[in-house]
């Protein structure tokens, strides 16, 4: 198994560009199943989750062709039914995104249980409720098996603003008969990207970027070329990287329009940033001091549905807080296992009190030292990598396949900033 060997304590400098939004690429790939015509997606990150989902489409009979490093053409004319390869489906959580398109186009879907990060309970009820409301009927089975005599528009209130649940509902409703209104819909940038793609394919979706989506079903969608937006989660990761390493880094082509809550969260940690056109300059070399709430109360960073601070950045905010003067509460509300990686940071010298599965108190600054680490999931893995880059001495990070599921060529891009990081094939044990 490959690993990263990191020599920490280096000041980084230069520019880095975030990849295309991973969480936009996955539903966009699934949406290509809604038409027989070719869809060309640009700014697609070349990461493991994307490649696995493309393999799933190939298993269905779709033609998939990488045109350039980050451009892929997909034509699903050869897809004849809705039974993806079950072994591939178990590798990624994103396989769940095939349910809506396959049910809409082929009136049936038989999907093996989806996989994904082990960060806590990740319920699928929202997907089932949405598909059933649109006219899907569940069949008995170990995975997700549904059929329909034809989807029809409906008034739908999601029991939670699930991102993938919203995306499945929108894709299914795009080809349903009549009008669908989805309330309590997710509104994240990647949901917006999907809706904009679908509209470019001929769908009729209103309310994009809000929590109420209105979809007028159409008989067919057509092909198009669509460019995905830059990844706001990767942008936030690079903000944390600059802060922990005490560096000034320019993030080019940053999705500035999607950074309000992220900038606010990092400002609370004392991280100064400035917007220069389409670039974000992170002044991590100016000293970090946590900004207390009014009357000296201990501040907190907590996540929530968009446009609140993203759950995927709580791990990055936590490791950043270890290098900030002061005390802060990090409250991750969504997944009860995401905070468990904090024991690895404590082993590196961080001062963290894990209050319960969702809350951690961080006291800083702490002098971190190199360690042997293992990545449990994408975001915690990136947080550990950032900690290793800010620590004194050498660190080894194992199970880096988790990191590489979400961050394209991360070692190469970090070396361009001056980081001392090597990707070694084969485990040291």
C-alpha positions, 0 to 999 in steps of 0.5 A: 500500500502506498504512503506519504513520507512528509518532512514538516516545518517548511514554509510554503509559497506560491500559487495553487489551483483547486481542482473541479468540485468532486461532489459536483463531478459525481452527480454530473456523471450520473446525470449523463444516464438521462440522455442518449446523447453525448455529454462532455464534462470539463474541469473533472478531477482525476480522482479514484471516486470519479474513476470508479463511478465512470467504471460503473457507467461502463459496466452499464454499457456507456461509452466513456472517453477522457479527451484531456486531463480533466475533460471526459465525454460520456454517451449512454446510448448503449445503456440497456438497463439499470443493474450496475456492477455490485462490486463497483457499487460497494466501493463508493457512496456515490453509486447511490446517485445512479438510482434517480437517473436509472429509475427515470430512464429505464423504470427500474434500478437494481443497485448493490449497497453503496460504500463510502467513508466510515464517518458515522451513520449515513441514512438512505431513507431520504432517497427512498422517500423521494423516489416513492413520492415520485412513483417508485416502488421498492422491491425486496433485496439486499441493495436498492431495488425499485421499479415504476410504471412511470414517474410523476411530479409531486410536492415533496418535502425532504425529511432532511436537506440531504445533498445526494437525496436532493440530487437523486430527486432532481434527476428523477423529476427532470424526466417525470410527468408533470411538475415537482416541487422539492422543499427542504432541498439541499442548496450546496454549490455542487447541487447548483452545478447539477441543476445548471447542467440539467437545465443546459441539457433541456431540463426546466428547473427553477429556484437553483441555489435555494431550498425550494426547487421547482421542476417541470418534467420534460420528455427527453434531455439532450447532450451538452458541454458543461464546465464544473465549478472549482471545489470550495472544499479543496479551497478551504483545505488550502486555507488551512494548509497556509495557516498551519504552515505559517505560509502565504499562499495564493489560491487561483480560480477560487470559487469566491462566490461560494466562500462566505461561510468558509471565510467567516469560519477561518476569520474566527480562527484568525486567518486573514484572507484577501480576494484579488480578482478570481484569486484568494490570498491566504495570509497564514504568515501573520500570526493566528489568534482565535477571535472571542465572541462578545463579552469574552465567550469561547467561540465555536465553529459548527457546520450545517446545511448550505450556506452554513460552514460545510461539514467536510471542512470541520476536520480542516478547521480543527487541525487549523485551530491547533496552531491558533492562540486561544480556545475554540469549540469545533462542533460537527453535527452530522456524522458521529465518527468524523471526530475520532481522528483527533487522538492522532493529533493529540499524539502529535502534541495537539491540545484537544479535548474530545467532549463527545462524538460531535464536539471537540475543544481545541486549545492552541497553539501547540507544537506538533511533532512528526508521527506515523498516521493512518488516514481514516477518510478523505477529510481527516486524511487531508487534515492529518497531511496538513498537520504533518506539513506543519509538524517538526520532523518526519511523518508517515501517512498510511492508507493514502488512497483515502486522501487520493479519493478526493484530492487529485495529485495532491503530493505533486501540487504540494511539492510545487509550493515547496512541501517536502512530501514523497509518495512511496509505493509499498508500506513500511511495515 
